[in-house]
């Protein structure tokens, strides 16, 4: 009986329901029904207001070669990434991923880590030797 219920639930989970369609219109208002990819998810996250602010703050810190400012912005960036990967207690994000209106943020996380790593290494101050 257990395998029958799992199969039935898995079969029902594939069918789009009104609750899922409502959820996708709430999370992604402009979603046209095409499945989201990691590239579109990364582009969407990189154009969000908070990430644009973090990019601008990181740009200012790198322009002034301020190592502590760059480290602080990288820390703020890691808080945002932690928010993205924390489990959702309501299950809306998991349902949105199954529906296809939200994709995995793996590419965004990898690019963000690369940007922050390069910025921190660039602003790292070395001792001047005599």
Secondary structure, 3 states (H helix, E strand, C coil): CHHHHHHHHHHHHHCCCHHHHHHHHHHCCCCCCCCCCHHHHHHHHHCCHHHHHHHHHHHHHHHCCCHHHHHHHHHHHHHHHHHHHCCCCCCHHHHHHHHCCCCCCHHHHHHHHHHHHHHHHHHCCCCCCC
